[in-house]
């Protein structure tokens, strides 16, 4: 039965360790009130010394400070435990003149029964702990806490940048953010917990003085001892009690100093110490030479210096040989030069990022979460929105500083080449008149970078006035995000490479393996599928309905090889998507149509070559088509609708290519790409007449 009870107690403690810790804290407080038998006090003093030694060893073997994150709380508990033992031992010393064997042994055996020697040793331990270790650890903890808190925004920005660049996953980013927060909390707690060690050292001095004075008075006045007897008895007990308390306190102080000074290490203290001290055999050789010099100096003992010189020299020679073996021998200067000529050394320099934003130094706070910069979060939202709206997997967008730019300027690069730039003022807002503003406001005139519309930079004071007047007011981060979104929509087809295409096909394969297997590799090549998808994205057509697109490609893969004609068939299959995407389903749609004679003229001028089909119209004909189209599109825009040109399917591709150089965002649709229930209202006809 007792064995069964013991097993039940072990199981309960294993499942509820918090009960054990809570009980220990309560017992520490009780110890300060209830007298303890000397045998129990001996056991607890031994436990205190053991715990201090255990804490010191754990700090030496941990890899990084966060591995021992409970240390600040543990420091408080050990300090409380030690003070409770001091109160209990003081009570026994003053009441009985005896506080157990451990204190008596430390007072008689450790210091040889000499109170003066004991006081000197005790004073030295206090100075070492209080002046050297405790004060140094306190200062290191304070500086570490300050720099850790100051570095938090930069670390978080680095995590967000790695996440946006695709170097880490969302889970890894969350883990790293949690580690940053835990690190800040830990060093902040250590800054405060180091005060416990300092207070413990002061309390040890005060308790020793109280024990000595109180014991002397008690011995002389209450127990009838002589002056010398009382001084000898209570001095030894006081010294023993002080040493028993200060040795564990010194161990804990040392552990505190170790844990706050190990911020730049990942291995345990022993491994780092041996590895780094032995990493420079040359320093050991010099040390051996200095020791040998001391050995031959007249008047100095030769044997100790000779022995140390020999040991240091052998160690340096051994380490030097092992390092040579590990590196495979030292390279000659010519070998190092030859290694520098290898092409592998410059391969990393030729890579470019698909999309890149460079910020002038005045705009760096946009990418700093610590200064409420949210451009990194906006980039993540943009990438998700492009995937949702267009079905385009936007590659990671790198954000970096460019100190050669004007302070308020940013540029957007595509494959390493600048394609857009703009100017932002972080202390101002961009106000745009949608055409319905009731009054004019004052501000710095500019153009909205995404669409080139007239706008004003206004101050915070003018913001409310502008909004009440009907202006659209946005902050600098929104301006940059909008500009980036439009750049991606315009150049999305250039971001779709073969690797991205394969990723899309692999995603479809999971649910429609038969479709992808029929198309690849015999039906069409990966490059041909990529060209079709690029043709769609070039004109802003979403490719989210990838299953529908691949179904059409599978139907025409064996009979048609003209990518443009296949693209037209795909567009017709996507007419519901096209109708909705260009908002053609809201009432009568004003459109510009094309004269049948012009359609025939365009069709007759198509020349097909191995490189593809192109138009061979005369320059004057092209000018007349462009001018006529421009005047008609203005009529459509005046009605507040997006300009749309509608023509026959056979000429749609060629007409779009003819107009896109002058009207890059014009929408050219064929009749087969519009849902039958959409009512078209012609506002003019493009013709050569």
PyMOL commands that set and color helices and strands:
alter all, ss='L'
color gray80, all
select helices_A, chain A and resi 2-15+17-31+38-61+65-68+71-96+101-110+115-164+170-222+227-260+269-277+281-296+302-327+333-340+343-349+361-367+369-371+375-389+460-468+476-495+498-511+513-519+526-538+546-556+563-573+575-581+596-604+619-638+649-659+671-673
alter helices_A, ss='H'
color red, helices_A
select strands_A, chain A and resi 355-359+397-401+409-414+417-423+429-433+444-447+454-458+471-474+589-594+606-609+612-615+644-647+667-670+680-686
alter strands_A, ss='S'
color yellow, strands_A
deselect
rebuild
show_as cartoon
